[in-house]
């Protein structure tokens, strides 16, 4: 993904991904105008790599790494307030989920997102 990350001023679109020879698989998440979360995925070039990516999101540190990189980019671009708002939304969603889970007596395994980002 190095070539993809080297395009800081360019909007990252599916076309950018499909034009890179070294991309074997990807997941593109998006939110439409109705605030519905969607995704587009392609694993045609590497099922194992795709599975590794999924595993790292769920049980590894990929989400923490993404948040860290986003934070650094926001600092560079002077968008720290925007990043703080993202973290606030995430923290509120986690709290809401925990309350809902506690009220029905189930326990939920939450992906290992760093406590640093949710304090």
Backbone as a chain_set.jsonl record, in Angstrom:
{"seq": "XXXXXXXXXXXXXXXXXXXXXXXXXXXXXXXXXXXXXXXXXXXXXXXXXXXXXXXXXXXXXXXXXXXXXXXXXXXXXXXXXXXXXXXXXXXXXXXXXXXXXXXXXXXXXXXXXXXXXXX", "coords": {"N": [[0.814, -1.186, 0.0], [2.176, 1.133, -0.082], [2.506, 2.87, -2.349], [-0.083, 3.832, -2.598], [-0.424, 5.23, -0.203], [1.338, 7.295, -0.63], [0.055, 9.364, -1.859], [-0.902, 11.965, -0.703], [-2.347, 14.338, -1.239], [-4.289, 13.672, -2.992], [-7.544, 12.487, -3.555], [-8.535, 9.359, -2.326], [-9.688, 6.834, -4.18], [-11.726, 4.077, -5.468], [-10.73, 3.665, -8.049], [-8.072, 4.486, -7.859], [-7.037, 2.451, -6.295], [-7.437, 0.152, -7.896], [-5.694, 0.633, -9.975], [-3.166, 0.182, -9.071], [-0.481, -1.913, -9.275], [0.588, -3.496, -7.251], [-1.393, -4.099, -5.427], [-3.193, -6.613, -4.002], [-5.558, -7.318, -2.758], [-8.421, -5.708, -1.292], [-10.417, -3.676, 0.96], [-12.873, -1.341, 0.774], [-14.35, 0.989, 2.646], [-17.308, 2.938, 3.08], [-19.55, 5.734, 3.599], [-22.798, 6.446, 2.743], [-25.051, 9.034, 1.436], [-27.293, 8.713, 3.007], [-26.297, 8.04, 5.41], [-25.694, 5.384, 5.655], [-23.557, 2.668, 6.159], [-21.322, 1.193, 3.942], [-19.532, -1.121, 1.814], [-16.891, -2.097, -0.409], [-15.256, -4.766, -1.767], [-12.394, -6.637, -2.8], [-10.813, -9.575, -3.351], [-9.543, -10.969, -5.214], [-6.884, -11.137, -5.998], [-5.544, -12.227, -3.874], [-6.417, -14.255, -1.505], [-5.427, -15.165, 0.974], [-3.994, -12.922, 1.931], [-6.113, -11.134, 2.137], [-7.624, -12.357, 4.137], [-5.767, -12.158, 6.229], [-5.72, -9.379, 6.541], [-8.338, -8.911, 7.425], [-8.27, -10.38, 9.82], [-6.345, -8.92, 11.231], [-7.695, -6.516, 11.54], [-9.753, -7.282, 13.252], [-8.573, -8.707, 15.431], [-5.976, -7.926, 15.724], [-3.71, -5.175, 15.489], [-4.444, -3.388, 13.516], [-6.579, -1.465, 13.316], [-5.892, 0.313, 15.379], [-3.443, 1.203, 14.334], [-4.337, 2.517, 12.034], [-5.881, 4.582, 13.181], [-3.82, 5.916, 14.523], [-2.202, 6.764, 12.362], [-4.067, 8.401, 11.094], [-4.371, 10.363, 13.047], [-1.785, 11.531, 13.056], [-1.745, 12.571, 10.442], [-3.867, 14.389, 10.599], [-2.82, 16.199, 12.453], [-0.675, 17.235, 10.953], [-2.145, 18.503, 8.938], [-3.573, 20.365, 10.295], [-6.028, 19.639, 11.387], [-6.897, 18.774, 13.888], [-9.088, 19.117, 15.571], [-11.153, 17.916, 14.095], [-10.315, 15.257, 14.129], [-10.486, 14.763, 16.874], [-13.257, 14.919, 17.162], [-14.043, 12.658, 15.725], [-12.956, 10.662, 17.387], [-14.49, 11.155, 19.651], [-17.076, 10.462, 18.78], [-16.642, 7.718, 18.315], [-16.013, 6.863, 20.935], [-18.43, 7.44, 22.259], [-20.17, 5.713, 20.876], [-19.096, 3.228, 21.63], [-19.56, 3.33, 24.406], [-22.372, 3.412, 24.399], [-22.928, 0.955, 23.214], [-21.902, -0.749, 25.17], [-23.636, -0.199, 27.325], [-26.08, -1.08, 26.24], [-25.467, -3.771, 25.912], [-24.967, -4.563, 28.549], [-27.531, -4.269, 29.571], [-28.982, -6.368, 28.503], [-27.69, -8.49, 29.47], [-25.697, -9.879, 28.131], [-22.321, -10.531, 27.08], [-19.885, -8.766, 25.247], [-17.278, -9.038, 22.947], [-15.024, -6.61, 22.369], [-13.283, -5.165, 19.695], [-9.714, -4.741, 19.841], [-9.194, -1.788, 20.264], [-7.12, 0.88, 20.998], [-6.905, 2.05, 24.349], [-5.918, 4.554, 24.663], [-7.063, 6.138, 22.683], [-9.685, 6.3, 23.459], [-10.164, 7.623, 25.825]], "CA": [[0.0, 0.0, 0.0], [3.027, 2.306, -0.025], [2.188, 3.796, -3.43], [-1.388, 4.414, -2.291], [-0.232, 6.175, 0.883], [2.171, 8.401, -1.083], [-0.779, 10.321, -2.565], [-1.612, 12.652, 0.366], [-3.23, 15.409, -1.691], [-5.243, 13.119, -3.934], [-8.6, 11.695, -2.933], [-8.317, 7.93, -2.537], [-10.906, 6.266, -4.741], [-11.523, 2.706, -5.95], [-9.897, 3.677, -9.255], [-6.681, 4.553, -7.422], [-6.659, 1.123, -5.815], [-7.395, -0.822, -8.98], [-4.594, 0.938, -10.887], [-1.882, -0.151, -8.472], [-0.117, -3.298, -9.574], [0.972, -4.278, -6.076], [-2.557, -4.347, -4.571], [-3.764, -7.937, -4.261], [-6.927, -7.34, -2.254], [-8.731, -4.509, -0.525], [-11.765, -3.375, 1.422], [-13.133, 0.092, 0.761], [-15.537, 1.309, 3.429], [-17.823, 4.26, 2.789], [-20.846, 6.103, 4.165], [-23.55, 7.143, 1.7], [-25.76, 10.235, 1.862], [-28.279, 8.328, 4.015], [-25.511, 7.629, 6.57], [-25.571, 3.927, 5.672], [-22.186, 2.215, 5.934], [-21.208, 0.16, 2.918], [-18.158, -1.504, 1.513], [-16.572, -2.752, -1.659], [-14.086, -5.592, -1.476], [-11.865, -7.47, -3.877], [-9.746, -10.453, -2.868], [-9.194, -11.818, -6.355], [-5.44, -11.312, -6.12], [-4.92, -12.826, -2.703], [-7.344, -14.621, -0.441], [-4.709, -15.219, 2.25], [-3.742, -11.548, 2.36], [-7.397, -10.567, 2.519], [-7.95, -12.931, 5.444], [-4.839, -11.547, 7.182], [-6.185, -8.015, 6.772], [-9.533, -9.032, 8.254], [-7.841, -10.83, 11.146], [-5.65, -7.81, 11.873], [-8.701, -5.532, 11.943], [-10.556, -7.817, 14.345], [-7.833, -9.217, 16.58], [-4.639, -7.359, 15.745], [-3.577, -3.748, 15.783], [-4.649, -2.582, 12.307], [-7.422, -0.305, 13.584], [-5.071, 1.251, 16.144], [-2.472, 1.788, 13.409], [-5.058, 3.455, 11.171], [-6.18, 5.765, 13.994], [-2.556, 6.617, 14.764], [-1.84, 7.434, 11.113], [-5.04, 9.484, 10.895], [-4.03, 11.422, 13.992], [-0.592, 12.217, 12.556], [-2.13, 13.333, 9.26], [-4.689, 15.513, 11.054], [-1.913, 17.168, 13.059], [0.027, 17.893, 9.844], [-3.076, 19.319, 8.155], [-4.266, 21.292, 11.172], [-7.406, 19.182, 11.556], [-6.93, 18.034, 15.141], [-10.461, 19.148, 16.083], [-11.912, 16.898, 13.369], [-9.907, 13.955, 14.651], [-11.067, 14.651, 18.21], [-14.685, 14.634, 16.983], [-14.127, 11.242, 15.334], [-12.727, 9.878, 18.606], [-15.645, 11.348, 20.526], [-18.159, 9.624, 18.246], [-16.271, 6.327, 18.587], [-16.138, 6.61, 22.375], [-19.86, 7.42, 22.582], [-20.74, 4.485, 20.322], [-18.663, 2.121, 22.49], [-20.311, 3.422, 25.671], [-23.754, 3.025, 24.106], [-22.934, -0.492, 22.986], [-21.696, -1.4, 26.469], [-24.872, -0.061, 28.091], [-27.067, -1.984, 25.641], [-25.026, -5.136, 26.194], [-25.189, -4.812, 29.978], [-28.962, -4.328, 29.871], [-29.529, -7.672, 28.108], [-26.948, -9.52, 30.184], [-24.688, -10.542, 27.301], [-21.019, -9.88, 27.028], [-19.433, -8.561, 23.875], [-15.851, -8.843, 22.774], [-14.798, -5.395, 21.598], [-11.967, -5.186, 19.07], [-8.71, -4.129, 20.708], [-8.819, -0.419, 19.958], [-6.315, 1.391, 22.105], [-7.533, 2.902, 25.359], [-5.411, 5.908, 24.452], [-7.973, 6.876, 21.825], [-11.054, 6.318, 23.987], [-10.204, 8.201, 27.171]], "C": [[0.862, 1.255, 0.0], [2.703, 3.318, -1.11], [0.884, 4.522, -3.147], [-1.232, 5.492, -1.226], [0.594, 7.382, 0.454], [1.373, 9.46, -1.834], [-1.57, 11.161, -1.559], [-2.602, 13.704, -0.112], [-4.345, 14.907, -2.595], [-6.294, 12.301, -3.195], [-8.393, 10.236, -3.3], [-9.635, 7.292, -2.961], [-10.659, 4.833, -5.169], [-10.645, 2.652, -7.193], [-8.418, 3.721, -8.891], [-6.201, 3.178, -6.991], [-6.489, 0.158, -6.98], [-6.253, -0.565, -9.952], [-3.225, 0.594, -10.307], [-1.595, -1.63, -8.646], [0.165, -4.132, -8.331], [-0.191, -4.544, -5.118], [-3.169, -5.689, -4.96], [-5.217, -8.022, -3.824], [-7.155, -6.075, -1.451], [-10.169, -4.535, -0.036], [-11.868, -1.855, 1.426], [-14.438, 0.315, 1.517], [-15.992, 2.704, 3.063], [-19.148, 4.471, 3.513], [-21.578, 6.888, 3.086], [-24.307, 8.333, 2.285], [-26.828, 9.95, 2.908], [-27.621, 7.854, 5.304], [-25.464, 6.114, 6.744], [-24.12, 3.561, 5.358], [-22.214, 1.1, 4.897], [-19.751, -0.186, 2.693], [-18.088, -2.092, 0.111], [-15.294, -3.53, -1.385], [-13.683, -6.392, -2.701], [-10.703, -8.273, -3.311], [-9.22, -11.339, -3.994], [-7.695, -12.053, -6.498], [-4.791, -11.974, -4.935], [-5.881, -13.074, -1.563], [-6.639, -14.627, 0.909], [-4.434, -13.823, 2.795], [-5.008, -10.864, 2.83], [-7.792, -11.067, 3.91], [-7.046, -12.352, 6.531], [-5.286, -10.132, 7.543], [-7.398, -8.031, 7.697], [-9.166, -9.417, 9.685], [-7.195, -9.677, 11.909], [-6.622, -6.716, 12.3], [-9.432, -6.005, 13.188], [-9.756, -8.128, 15.597], [-6.424, -8.667, 16.698], [-4.683, -5.872, 16.001], [-3.859, -2.85, 14.579], [-5.497, -1.338, 12.567], [-6.679, 0.745, 14.406], [-4.063, 1.952, 15.234], [-3.134, 2.819, 12.505], [-5.379, 4.73, 11.949], [-4.917, 6.583, 14.257], [-2.143, 7.403, 13.521], [-2.78, 8.602, 10.813], [-4.715, 10.663, 11.808], [-2.826, 12.221, 13.499], [-0.924, 13.09, 11.347], [-2.964, 14.552, 9.648], [-3.831, 16.598, 11.709], [-1.189, 17.953, 11.963], [-0.867, 18.874, 9.112], [-3.839, 20.336, 9.001], [-5.729, 20.934, 11.386], [-7.566, 18.352, 12.83], [-8.35, 18.002, 15.705], [-11.328, 18.099, 15.401], [-11.582, 15.507, 13.897], [-10.498, 13.731, 16.04], [-12.563, 14.348, 18.136], [-14.902, 13.171, 16.594], [-13.969, 10.365, 16.567], [-13.898, 9.986, 19.564], [-16.822, 10.487, 20.071], [-17.878, 8.158, 18.54], [-16.461, 5.985, 20.062], [-17.611, 6.533, 22.775], [-20.526, 6.152, 22.075], [-20.356, 3.273, 21.18], [-19.398, 2.132, 23.82], [-21.748, 2.961, 25.475], [-23.861, 1.518, 23.925], [-22.78, -1.248, 24.306], [-22.949, -1.325, 27.332], [-25.924, -1.031, 27.566], [-26.732, -3.436, 25.956], [-25.281, -5.495, 27.65], [-26.673, -4.994, 30.284], [-29.587, -5.658, 29.463], [-28.741, -8.825, 28.706], [-25.942, -10.288, 29.356], [-23.361, -9.832, 27.453], [-20.576, -9.833, 25.581], [-17.933, -8.396, 23.881], [-15.677, -7.651, 21.856], [-13.415, -5.491, 20.976], [-10.964, -4.363, 19.876], [-8.275, -2.743, 20.243], [-8.181, 0.19, 21.198], [-7.112, 2.269, 23.054], [-7.099, 4.349, 25.197], [-6.409, 6.743, 23.662], [-9.362, 7.024, 22.418], [-11.153, 6.87, 25.394], [-10.847, 9.564, 27.122]], "O": [[0.319, 2.357, 0.076], [2.63, 4.514, -0.827], [0.766, 5.713, -3.433], [-1.842, 6.556, -1.332], [0.55, 8.411, 1.128], [1.968, 10.379, -2.397], [-2.799, 11.087, -1.55], [-3.608, 13.94, 0.557], [-5.257, 15.665, -2.925], [-5.964, 11.513, -2.309], [-8.109, 9.914, -4.454], [-10.582, 7.225, -2.177], [-9.508, 4.401, -5.232], [-9.894, 1.694, -7.376], [-7.599, 3.068, -9.538], [-5.073, 2.788, -7.295], [-5.501, -0.574, -7.042], [-5.876, -1.472, -10.694], [-2.22, 0.711, -11.008], [-2.369, -2.485, -8.216], [-0.004, -5.351, -8.356], [0.019, -5.169, -4.079], [-3.607, -5.881, -6.095], [-6.017, -8.719, -4.448], [-6.206, -5.443, -0.985], [-11.012, -5.287, -0.526], [-11.035, -1.17, 2.02], [-15.502, -0.12, 1.076], [-15.167, 3.568, 2.765], [-19.782, 3.523, 3.976], [-21.056, 7.876, 2.57], [-24.215, 8.609, 3.481], [-27.233, 10.861, 3.63], [-28.293, 7.328, 6.19], [-25.224, 5.616, 7.844], [-23.531, 4.08, 4.41], [-23.031, 0.183, 4.973], [-18.855, 0.389, 3.311], [-19.09, -2.52, -0.462], [-14.347, -2.983, -0.819], [-14.516, -6.772, -3.524], [-9.718, -7.701, -2.844], [-8.538, -12.334, -3.75], [-7.28, -13.066, -7.061], [-3.595, -12.263, -4.974], [-6.125, -12.187, -0.745], [-7.197, -14.143, 1.894], [-4.622, -13.57, 3.985], [-4.991, -10.107, 3.8], [-8.239, -10.289, 4.754], [-7.51, -12.083, 7.639], [-5.237, -9.735, 8.707], [-7.47, -7.249, 8.645], [-9.689, -8.848, 10.643], [-7.467, -9.481, 13.094], [-6.4, -6.055, 13.314], [-9.703, -5.208, 14.086], [-10.207, -7.845, 16.707], [-5.745, -8.926, 17.692], [-5.595, -5.371, 16.658], [-3.542, -1.661, 14.619], [-5.161, -0.259, 12.081], [-6.822, 1.942, 14.153], [-3.854, 3.16, 15.351], [-2.56, 3.875, 12.238], [-5.176, 5.833, 11.442], [-4.954, 7.812, 14.215], [-1.775, 8.574, 13.618], [-2.349, 9.654, 10.341], [-4.779, 11.82, 11.39], [-2.846, 13.452, 13.522], [-0.441, 14.218, 11.241], [-2.783, 15.63, 9.083], [-4.095, 17.787, 11.533], [-1.097, 19.179, 12.027], [-0.421, 19.948, 8.708], [-4.662, 21.085, 8.476], [-6.573, 21.816, 11.548], [-8.284, 17.352, 12.844], [-8.776, 16.986, 16.255], [-12.151, 17.458, 16.054], [-12.474, 14.68, 14.088], [-10.96, 12.632, 16.348], [-13.081, 13.598, 18.963], [-15.832, 12.525, 17.077], [-14.747, 9.435, 16.776], [-14.259, 9.007, 20.219], [-17.486, 9.856, 20.893], [-18.774, 7.43, 18.967], [-17.009, 4.933, 20.393], [-17.998, 5.656, 23.547], [-21.362, 5.574, 22.77], [-21.184, 2.397, 21.429], [-19.814, 1.084, 24.314], [-22.28, 2.208, 26.29], [-24.788, 0.889, 24.433], [-23.444, -2.259, 24.533], [-23.289, -2.298, 28.006], [-26.583, -1.721, 28.344], [-27.626, -4.236, 26.234], [-25.75, -6.591, 27.955], [-27.035, -5.782, 31.158], [-30.617, -6.045, 30.016], [-29.069, -9.991, 28.488], [-25.379, -11.27, 29.841], [-23.292, -8.685, 27.896], [-20.855, -10.739, 24.795], [-17.381, -7.691, 24.726], [-16.122, -7.668, 20.708], [-12.461, -5.862, 21.66], [-11.343, -3.387, 20.524], [-7.118, -2.546, 19.871], [-8.673, 0.016, 22.313], [-7.892, 3.12, 22.627], [-7.836, 5.267, 25.557], [-6.583, 7.929, 23.941], [-10.153, 7.818, 21.91], [-12.135, 6.61, 26.089], [-10.978, 10.222, 28.154]]}, "num_chains": 1, "name": "protein.A"}
